[in-house]
Amino acid sequence: MSLTTVLPPAKQLFLRPLLALTLLFGLCYGFGVDFALSAFWYQLQGQNWALQHHWLTEDVLHQGARTLNQLLIAGLLLHFVWQLARQQYRRTRGLAAANRASNWTRSRQQAHGRLLLSLMFSLAGVALMKHSLPMDCPWDLQAFGGTQPFTGLFSSWPANRAPNACFPAGHASIGFAWFGLYFFCLQLYPALARPALFLSLMLGFGLGLVQQLRGAHFISHDIASAAWCWSMACLCAYWPVLRQRLSPVSLPTSYPQVIQND
């Protein structure tokens, strides 16, 4: 099954969720929800980030989740490469009938490749932004036991301060990067598409909550990661349709000769 035949309109699936996430980001960042929520977690832990170095939040849910995600992506990549190599080997050996009988169809190949691209663009983009946009973590700020005054995302970063890589949320992006599973299942296993989407959302905001409890991120950082990852998943899904629309209109190579009579 081709993904383009089952994709809802981009306005419904891409623009509306992105607009909702943008408005939610503005609410949390611009109207004090960030600080109010972080203050609640900070006070709940006795005016201290007691969970910052706790074995469960740091070793298991932070380092452990990151390692597991890397293993899953590596396994998916190896499976993809193995299937491509196997298919190419069969072609060179003239096993056309075996190729046709294989479960590795063109549709399945496209779905796996699209999922890998979505994962790569999501995680790489968040990592690049984290090192390009200087932003403090809550635990860095004077309001939460740190030493630095708050400098807004859209403010000039002080020249005498080293930048902190706290925006957007890298750990939450581990879950949000799997938004591509929605489109993967939409093409191959339609009944699992919505559960896959909810799983990605729960993983993203769940891992983001872990970092909020540690004082590593504001909730707006998680929302920004969700918006980026959803954009990348949609871009990979809608790219064939977009490329078709952007391709130049093919013109005829020859034109009928017009004969003029005197």
Sequence and secondary structure as in RCSB ss.txt:
>XXXX:A:sequence
MSLTTVLPPAKQLFLRPLLALTLLFGLCYGFGVDFALSAFWYQLQGQNWALQHHWLTEDVLHQGARTLNQLLIAG
LLLHFVWQLARQQYRRTRGLAAANRASNWTRSRQQAHGRLLLSLMFSLAGVALMKHSLPMDCPWDLQAFGGTQPF
TGLFSSWPANRAPNACFPAGHASIGFAWFGLYFFCLQLYPALARPALFLSLMLGFGLGLVQQLRGAHFISHDIAS
AAWCWSMACLCAYWPVLRQRLSPVSLPTSYPQVIQND
>XXXX:A:secstr
  GGGT   HIIIIIHHHHHHHHHHHHHHHSSHHHHHHHHHHHHTTSS TTTT IIIIIIIIIIHHHHHHHHHHH
HHHHHHHHHHHHHHHHHTT HHHHHHSS  HHHHHHHHHHHHHHHHHHHHHHHHHTTS B  GGGBGGGT SB  
  TTS   TTS   B SS HHHHHHHGGGHHHHHHHHH GGGHHHHHHHHHHHHHHHHHHHHHHTS  HHHHHHH
HHHHHHHHHHHHHHHHHHHHHS     SS        
